[in-house]
Amino acid sequence: MLKRARNIFWLASRDFANEWQMSGFFILALAAVLGPMMILFGLKFGIIGSMLDNLIQDPRNREIHPVGSGRFDMAWIEQLRARPEIGFIIPHTRSIAATIQLNSETSSRILTVEMIPTDQGDPLLPQIHIPTEMHQVVLSDSAARKLNVKPGDSISGSLSRRFQDKSERVYLDLKVVDVAPLGSFSRDGAFVTLALAEAAEDYRDGRSVPTLGWDGAESNEQRTYPGFRLYTRSIYDVAPISRALEKLGIEVRTRAADIDIVRNMDRNLTAVFWVIAVIGLVGFSFSLGASLWANVDRKRKELSVLRLVGFRTGDIVWFPIIQSLYTAALGWFTASLVYQGVAYTINQMFSAQLKQGENVCQLLPEHFLIALALTITSSFLAAALAGYRAARIEPSEGLREI
């Protein structure tokens, strides 16, 4: 059996090579169908993939911002933080109390900046040092430039208030532990610990801050926060968390509409691609099947002689199937080469408008393997028609023509 299989494989291969012109036409026909589909999917994957990557990588697209002011205690914040969809959440104090004046020895100006509470895992501060103490800050890029400071420098901060009909001001020394990336915060800002933001609010409200030695009235009220800064783990979690908050009566603002537009484009373009792919592969399968059928009819005498010399019906069936697999593999290889050339040209044309690492036309290795699997499957099904025709050839047909 193994010997017959080896012989039929050798004969089919020799016949495929001897009729190289017809074989070449089949290969080029397949490449002409498969190549444009690979380019189309490469454009879809490259453009939509880049848009999705930008949505995923930009933390602002995962932000859920409460509209207006509320009253949220730490227990409520911790309960929300426990949800698996939440990537980061931290409360913030009243905006009117969340400012601090900064100055440095390397700059003559006094800069009023916003204080943004932060903590470990803050998506706005990726891969940089996070303040862990009240005397540490991370400055926004614009604030660092205006104060002419860099990580490791010391700056001075001050807070003012009106307390018991007197104007008061306190000072504290701060250390710049890092500078936030340019896109993290566009305004003049300082990322600080929640404890420092709370201390600033207490001071301005006339309450004492013992940890910093600031005098004021004693207060035993439970602290509540007017809002919070929340980021989901994924852009796909934005909509469900928004709905959950809205059910609690909390109006929020998100970029869910932008996310839905890109996701709908992805789904629609994927559907269009598969419609075109199925039409193209089905059409080519019928064309290849008809050609292989005609090829079997043309070689009825030779195939019947193979039956006479001992080859079984199952062996003869593999004759057109082996040749179709050659056509599929070589057609896929040719289409892949065409795709590589066209994709390189397209990406070079748009290189000036793209960020580093982005491509307009791109396929991953697994996409090539999927294309190969689909091509082999469709070619195998097409060869089944010719295999059925070959199986019906009787050995007597060869005797009659000798």
NUVEX-171399 format. One record per residue: z, x, y of N, C-alpha, C in turn; residue in three letters. Coordinates in pm, whole numbers, plus 50000, padded with zeros to 5 digits. Layout:
ZXYZXYZXYALA/...
***
This chain:
500005008449878500005000050000500005008750125MET/500855019350122500925028150238499595035250260LEU/498945038750148497645045650159496595036450221LYS/496595023450177495625014050234495885012050384ARG/497165011150422497505009350563497035021350644ALA/497245033450590496805045450660495295045850673ARG/494615041650569493135041850572492585031650672ASN/493175019450673492655009250766492945013450910ILE/494085019950933494415024951067493395035551109PHE/493055044651015492095055251048490715049551074TRP/490295039750992488975033851009488875026051141LEU/489915018451172489905010851298489885020251418ALA/490615031251407490655040951517489305047651534SER/488685051351422487365057751429486325048251487ARG/486385035751444485425025851496485645023751646ASP/486915023351690487225021651832486675033251914PHE/486805045551859486325057351930484805058251929ALA/484175054751816482715055551807482035045951904ASN/482615034151918482045024552013482785025652146GLU/482805037752200483605040552319483155032752442TRP/481845029552445481385022052563481975007952567GLN/481895001052453482454987552447483964987952461MET/484594997852397486044999252408486455001952553SER/485665010152620485955013252761485845000952849GLY/484864992352820484724980052899485954971052881PHE/486434970052757487634962052732488834967752809PHE/488954980852807490084987352876490004984953026ILE/488814986753083488644984653226488844969953264LEU/488414960853175488614946553202490104943353208ALA/490864948953114492314946653116492954952853241LEU/492554965153274493104971753393492774963953520ALA/491574957653522491164949953639492034937453657ALA/492574932353547493464920753555494904925153581VAL/495354935353506496754939553511497074947353638LEU/496154955853685496404964053802496774956053926GLY/495954946253967496304938154084497634930654069PRO/497934926253945499204919353924500374928953943MET/500244941253897501304951153916501474954254065MET/500374955154137500444957754282501094945854352ILE/500714933754313501294921754374502804921254350LEU/503224923954225504654923554196505364935254265PHE/504694946754275505284958154346505534954854492GLY/504594947854556504784943754696505924933654707LEU/505944924154614507014914154616508364920754596LYS/508454929554497509734936054467510134945654579PHE/509154952754636509454962254742509924955654869GLY/509164945654915509494939055042510744930655029ILE/510754921354932511914912554915513124920654869ILE/512884930754783513994939154738514644946454854GLY/513834951654947514394958555063515174948855151SER/514644936755166515354926855247516684923055183MET/516684921355050517924918154982518914929754988LEU/518384941954974519254953754983519904954555121ASP/519114951755224519674952055360520744941255377ASN/520494929555318521484918855326522764922755254LEU/522594928955136523754932455054524544943855117ILE/523824953955170524494965755221525134963455357GLN/524604954255435525164951655568526384942555553ASP/527594947655578528794939455558528844927155648PRO/528124927455760528144915955849527564903455784ARG/526674905455683526124894055612527114888055514ASN/528184895355484529224890155394530434885155472ARG/530344885455604531484881555686531534866455703GLU/532734861255694532994847055724533964846855841ILE/533464841855954534244842456079534744828556115HIS/536074826556123536584813356161536284810456308PRO/535884798156334535584793856471536854787856531VAL/537184792256652538374787056717539624794256669GLY/540744788256700542044794456670542834785456577SER/543564791756484544384784256391545774790156384GLY/546514786256282547844791656259547944795056110ARG/547754807756080547744812355941548884822255921PHE/549724819555821550794829155792550334838955685ASP/551144849255661550764859655567550674854355424MET/551504844455389551444838655255550084832155231ALA/549564825255333548244818955319547154829555307TRP/547284840355386546314851355378546324857655240ILE/547504860055184547614866155051547054856954944GLU/547254844054959546714834454863545184834854863GLN/544604835854981543154836754991542654850254937LEU/543404860954963543014874254917542954874854764ARG/543754866654697543824866854551542564861154486ALA/541734854254562540504848654503539534859854468ARG/538884859054352537984869954309536764871754398PRO/536404861354474535204862554559535484870254687GLU/536764872354720537114878854846537114893954828ILE/536334900754909536294915254904537294921654998GLY/537504915555114538424921155213538824910155310PHE/540114909755342540594900355441541814906355509ILE/541874904855639543034909455716543184900355837ILE/544404896155868544594887455986544444895556114PRO/544204888456222544184895256351545034887556451HIS/545474894656552546324888756654545464882156763THR/546114876356861545364869856970544544880357045ARG/543314876757076542404886157141542904890757277SER/543634881957348544124885657481545194896457472ILE/545854897157354546894907357337546384919357261ALA/545154918757210544634929357125543774939257203ALA/544264943957315543584954457391544574965557421THR/544044977257436544864988857469544054998057558ILE/544715004657650544045014157738544215028257680GLN/543095035357671543095048657612542585058857714LEU/543125070857707542575081957785542805094857707ASN/541985104757737542065117557667542005128857769SER/542395140657725542355152457812540935156957839GLU/539995153057757538605157357772537765147357850THR/538395136857903537655126857981538535122058096SER/537915119758208538655115558326538835100458336SER/538195093158248538245078658258539345072858170ARG/539795061058210540725053258129539925041558072ILE/539925040657942539045031157873539875020057810LEU/539525007757841540164996157778539344992157656THR/539984992157540539274989357415539954977957340VAL/539194971857251539744961657162540424968357043GLU/541524962556999542184967356878541774958256762MET/541224964456657540784957056539541664961256422ILE/542494952256370543324955856254542444959456134PRO/542854969556060542084974055944543034978055833THR/542464980455716543244984655600542284990855500ASP/542834995755390542005001855287540964991855236GLN/539744996555216538674987955167537914980555274GLY/538154984055400537454977355510535954980455501ASP/535104970255483533654972755469533004978255596PRO/533674976755711533114982355834533364997455845LEU/534245002555761534585016755766534375023155629LEU/533135023755584532885029155450533025044355447PRO/533715049255348533815063655321534345071655440GLN/535265065855515535905073555621537415071255611ILE/538165079255683539625078255678540085065355746HIS/541025058655684541565046155736542965048855792ILE/543305043455910544655045155963545715039555868PRO/546745047455842547845043055757549165042555834THR/549165047855955550365048056038550045042056174GLU/551105037756246550915031256375550355040656480MET/550495053656461550015063356560548615068756526HIS/547925062256432546585066556394545565055856431GLN/544365060356474543295051056510541955056556461VAL/541035047356441539635050756419538865044756536VAL/538225053056614537495048156733536085044056697LEU/535585034056768534165030756755533345042156814SER/532085042556779531235053556825531145053956977ASP/530995042157039530875041857185532165046257253SER/533315042357198534595046357257534825061257243ALA/534455066857127534625081257106533765089257201ALA/532545084357225531665091557318532185090957460ARG/532685079357502533175077957640534455085957663LYS/535275087157558536495095157571536255109857537LEU/535055112657487534675126457453535665132657353ASN/535905125057244536835129957142536135129557006VAL/536745136356911536235137156774537415135756679LYS/537155134056549538245132856453539205144756461PRO/540485141656461541515152056471542095153656610GLY/541395148356713541885149456851543025139556876ASP/543815142656976544915133857018544535126857148SER/544905114257159544655106557280545945099157317ILE/545955093557435547125086057482546745071457499SER/547635062657453547415048357468548525041957550GLY/548205031357618549225024557697549005009557695SER/550125002157705550114987557708550924982957828LEU/550454972657892551184967358009551554952857985SER/552614948258055553024934258044553794930358170ARG/553954917558186554814911958291556014905758221ARG/557204911758240558394907158168559544905858266PHE/560124893858267561244891058358560904894858502GLN/559724890258544559224892158680559044906958717ASP/558904915358617558664929558644557444934158565LYS/556664942858627555524949058557556024961058480SER/555694961458353556134972358267554944978258192GLU/555084990658155554034997458078554695007257981ARG/554175007557860554665017057759553505025857715VAL/553875037757668552855047457626553135051757482TYR/552085055257414552245060757280551125070757253LEU/551495081157182550515091457145549785086957017ASP/548485088557019547655084456906546805096056858LEU/546495095756729545615105956671544355099256620LYS/543205104956656541915099856610541675105356469VAL/541825096856369541635101656231540165101556190VAL/539345093556259537905093356228537185085156334ASP/535865085756330535025077756419534165068556333VAL/534145055756367533415045856288531915048056300ALA/531145044556196529685045356205529165037056322PRO/527995040856370527435034456490527285019456474LEU/526875014856356526645000556338527874992456303GLY/529024998756289530224991356248530774982556359SER/530764987756481531314980256594530584984956719PHE/529844976056780528964980056891529714981657023SER/530894975457036531634976157162532654987457156ARG/533384988957269534464998857272535634993157193ASP/535984999757085537044994456999537835005356931GLY/538995001556880539855010656805540375003256684ALA/540055008356565540575002556442541985008156421PHE/542944998956408544355002956398545004995656281VAL/546224999756248546974992656145547364978856199THR/547554969556106548004956156147549344957056218LEU/550184966456176551514967956237551414971256385ALA/550444979856423550294983356565549774971356644LEU/548834963856587548324952056656549434941756674ALA/550284940256573551414930956585552414935856690GLU/552644948956694553564954556793553054952156934ALA/551744953856954551164951557087551314936957128ALA/551104927757033551254913557063552704910257094GLU/553644915657015555054912957040555454918157179ASP/555014930157211555374936057340554864927357455TYR/553624923057447553064914957555553694901057561ARG/554224896357448554904883357449556374884657489ASP/556794896757525558164898757570559164900957459GLY/558694903157338559604905757227559814920757210ARG/560914924157151561224938357130560464943757009SER/560184956857012559534963756900560414975756866VAL/561434973856781562374984656752561734997156695PRO/560694995456613560075007156549559475016856651THR/559095011756768558515020256872559455021756992LEU/560625015756985561595017057094561255009057216GLY/560524998157200560144989857315561134978257326TRP/561704976657445562694966257467562054952557483ASP/562884942557461562414928857478563374919157414GLY/562974906457413563814896057355563714896357203ALA/564804892357138564814891456993564144878356950GLU/563484878856837562814866856787562844866956635SER/563214855356577563254853956431562194844156380ASN/561244840956465560194831556426559274837956322GLU/558804829456230557844834256131556514836956201GLN/555964848656174554724852456242553544844756184ARG/552714839856274551444833656235550324840556312THR/549134839356257547974846056315546924835656353TYR/546214837956464545214828156508543914828756427PRO/543694839556357542444840956282542514852456184GLY/541404855556126541334866156027539904871656021PHE/539804883455963538504889755939538294890155789ARG/537254883155741537064881055597535654885155556LEU/535554892255443534284896155385534314892955236TYR/533274886555188533194883555045532694895954970THR/532854895654838532404906954756530894907854752ARG/530234896454759528774896054749528234885654847SER/526974887354884526354877354971526254863854902ILE/526284863854768526184851354694527514843754692TYR/528584850354739529884843654746530134837354883ASP/529254839854978529474834955115529484819655118VAL/528494813455058528394798755063529584791954996ALA/529974795754872531114788654811532434790554886PRO/532684802554940533924804655015533884796755146ILE/532714796055209532584788255332532894773655306SER/532354768455196532614754355162534104752055133ARG/534724761755065536154760355033536994760055161ALA/536654768555258537394768855384537154756155466LEU/535934751355464535624739255540536354727055482GLU/536574727155349537344716255289538794716455337LYS/539264728355376540624729555429540674726555578LEU/539534722755636539484719455777539264731455867GLY/538834742755810538624754955888537114756455912ILE/536694754956034535284756656066534954771656071GLU/533864775456005533524789655997532074791756040VAL/531784804256073530424808356107530014819656013ARG/528834818355952528344828355857526854830555878THR/526314839655800524864841855799524254836255671ARG/524864825655621524384819555496522934814855508ALA/522544810155626521164805455643520164816755624ALA/520464828555680519574840055663519514844355517ASP/520664843955450520694847555308519864837855226ILE/519974825055255519214814855180517714816455201ASP/517314820255323515874822155350515304833155260ILE/516004844455252515514855555170515554851855022VAL/516624845254978516724841354838515634831354801ARG/515334821954890514264812454863512914819354858ASN/512704829054949511464836754944511344844154811MET/512454849854764512454856954637512084847654523ASP/512704835854518512414826254410510974821254418ARG/510504817954538509154812454551508084822754518ASN/508274835154567507304845554537507324849254390LEU/508494848854328508564851454184507804840754106THR/507964828154147507254817254081505744818854097ALA/505314822254219503874824254244503344835754159VAL/504104846654152503664858054074503494854353927PHE/504464847153871504374843853729503244834053700TRP/502964825153795501814816253776500524824453769VAL/500374833753864499184842253865499134850953739ILE/500294856453700500344865253583499964857753456ALA/500494845753441500204838053320498724834253315VAL/498184829853430496754826353433495904838553399ILE/496244850053459495464862153433495554866753289GLY/496774867053233496934871753096496324862052994LEU/496464849153019495874839352928494344840452932VAL/493804841653054492354843153065491854855752996GLY/492554866853015492134879052950492314878152798PHE/493384871552753493614870152609492474862652543SER/492034851652605490914844252549489644852652551PHE/489444859952661488254868352670488254879252564SER/489424885852550489514896352448489404890552309LEU/490024878852287489934872552155488494869052120GLY/487754863552217486344860152192485524872652164ALA/485804883552238485064895952217485354901952080SER/486624901752041486964907051909486394898251798LEU/486374885251820485754875951722484274879651704TRP/483584881451820482164885051812481994898751746ALA/482924907851770482854921051709483014920151558ASN/483914911351511484084909351367482824903451307VAL/482234893551373480984887651323479884898151314ASP/479864907251413478824917551415479014927551300ARG/480234928751253480534938651148480934931951016LYS/480394920350994480714913050872480354921250749ARG/479204927850753478754935550638479734946950608LYS/480094954550712481004965850692482374961250644GLU/482864950350699484174945450658484164939950516LEU/483054933550477482964928350339482894939850239SER/482254951050280482204962750192483604968350172VAL/484414968050279485814972550265486544963950163LEU/486254950950162486854942150063486414946049922ARG/485124950149912484594953949780485264966549725LEU/485614975849814486164988649767487674987949749VAL/488274976049764489674974749729490624970749840GLY/490124969349962491024964950070491294949850059PHE/492534945950079492914931950069492674924650201ARG/492834911350193492634903150314493604907250425THR/494884909650389495874913750488495524926850554GLY/494854935950480494454948850538493334946950640ASP/492384938250607491244935850696491714929250826ILE/492734920650815493244913950935493724924051038VAL/494274935350991494804945351084493714953051158TRP/492474951951111491384959451174491224955651322PHE/491014942951357490914939351500492234940551574PRO/493364938651503494664939351570494924953551618ILE/494644963351535494844977451574493994980851696ILE/492744976051695491874979051809492354972051936GLN/492914960051921493434953052040494664960352095SER/495464966052007496634973552055496204986152129LEU/495154992652083494595003952158494164999452297TYR/493454988152301492984982952430494164979852522THR/495224973852466496394970352547497074982752604ALA/497314992752518498025004752562497225012452665ALA/495935014452638495105022152731494835014252860LEU/494675001052848494494992852967495734993053055GLY/496904992252992498164993153067498305006753135TRP/497945017253064498035030653121497095032053240PHE/495865026953228494915027553338495395019453457THR/495925007453430496444998953539497625005653608ALA/498465012753531499605019653590499145030853683SER/498085038053642497545048553729496975042653857LEU/496265031453843495715024653962496855020254053VAL/497905014553994499045010054073499675021654149TYR/499885032954080500535044454144499745049154265GLN/498425049554251497585053954362497625044254479GLY/497515031254449497515021154556498895020354621VAL/499965020854540501325020054594501615031754686ALA/501195043654646501405055454731500695053854864TYR/499455048854860498695046754983499355036455074THR/499815025255016500455014855095501745019955159ILE/502555026955080503835032155132503615042455241ASN/502565050555228502255060255332501815053455461GLN/501075042355447500595035055564501755029355645MET/502835025055576503955018655644505165027755654PHE/505015040555626506155049755624506855050555760SER/506105049355868506695050456002507605038656034ALA/507355027055970508155015155998509305013255899GLN/509445022355803510455020755698511605030455717LEU/512775026355668513915035355665513755045155550LYS/514525055755553514455065555446514855059155313GLN/514015061255212514285055755080513695041955057GLY/513175035455161512585022255145511105023255114GLU/510595013655038509185013155003508684998855017ASN/507454997455066506834984255073506394979754935VAL/505874989154856505394986254721506174994854623CYS/506904988554533507764996254443507974988854312GLN/507894996254202508244990954070509235000454005LEU/510164994953930511135002853856510575005953717LEU/511095016053649510605019353513510625007453419PRO/511664999053429511734987553339510614977553366GLU/510104977153489508994968153518507724972653445HIS/507504985753438506344990753363506474987453215PHE/507684988553161507904985553020507704970652993LEU/508144962153086507924947753070506434944653073ILE/505704951053164504254948953171503584953353041ALA/504034964552984503474969352858503754959352746LEU/505004954452740505364944952635504544932052645ALA/504384926952768503594914752786502134917052750LEU/501604928752786500204931752757499974932952608THR/500864939852538500734941352393500854927752325ILE/501804919652372501984906352311500744897652328THR/500194897452451499004889252474497804894452396SER/497674907752385496564913452308496724910652159SER/497964911052112498214908151971497834893751938PHE/498214884352028497864870352007496364868352012LEU/495704875652104494244874552114493584879551987ALA/494124890551930493534896351809493764887451688ALA/494734878351697494984869451583493774860751554ALA/493024856951661491814849051640490794856951559LEU/490584869551601489624877951529490144881151389ALA/491484882851376492044885451244491824873851149GLY/491944861651202491674849851122490214849551077TYR/489324853351167487894853651131487634864451026ARG/488294876051041488084886750944488604883050806ALA/489684875350803490274871450676489364862150596ALA/488434855550661487544846050595486284852650540ARG/486134865750562484964872850511485154875450362ILE/484184871550282484244873250138483544886150096GLU/484004892649987483324904849940481874902449901PRO/481544890149859480174887249816479164888349931SER/479674886650056478764887650170478194901650178GLU/478984911750143478474925450143477464927750034GLY/477684921449915476724923149804475374917049837LEU/475414905449905474154898449935473294906550031ARG/473934915150115473164922350217472834936550173GLU/473274940350051472934953850003471514953949948ILE/
***
